[in-house]
């Protein structure tokens, strides 16, 4: 619960999809962790925040950078067991939202 402002850091997926979308992770598909059910893309996170009453939503940062994701995707894909393209489309993002 928040009165005025929310600061959210979350996992995102489907970075190259501009329309709101959510990737569903069956079983332990994401990093072999059965508690991870889905990865929304940034457009979906923004839409969900607006739907629950935040009038202004800003995407503050994406990390690691696109270069880092592409450079390390092969290594991360081997480590996690995820396909290379799927691994390159996943990262963490910080959002700020105001009521």
Residue, then its C-alpha position, 0 to 999 in steps of 0.5 A: x500500500x502506498x499513499x502517494x508514490x510507489x517505487x517498484x523494481x521488478x523482473x521484466x521479459x519480452x523487452x522487444x514487444x511494444x504492446x503490453x504482454x506477459x511471458x508465462x513461466x511453466x514449472x521452473x522455467x525462469x532460472x530454475x525457480x518454481x516461484x517465478x510465474x510470469x515476466x511482464x514487459x515494461x508496457x504491461x507493468x505501466x498498464x497495470x500500475x495505471x489500472x490500479x490508480x497511478x496517474x503518472x508512471x515513469x520507467x526510471x532505469x533498465x539494468x543491466x544495459x542492452x549491451x550487457x544483456x546481449x554480451x552476457x546472454x550466451x553465458x546466462x543462457x547456459x547457466x540458467x538453461x533458458x534459450x539465448x533469445x529469451x535470456x536476452x529479452x529479460x532484465x530488471x527495471x525500476x518504475x516510479x508511479x504517483x497517485 
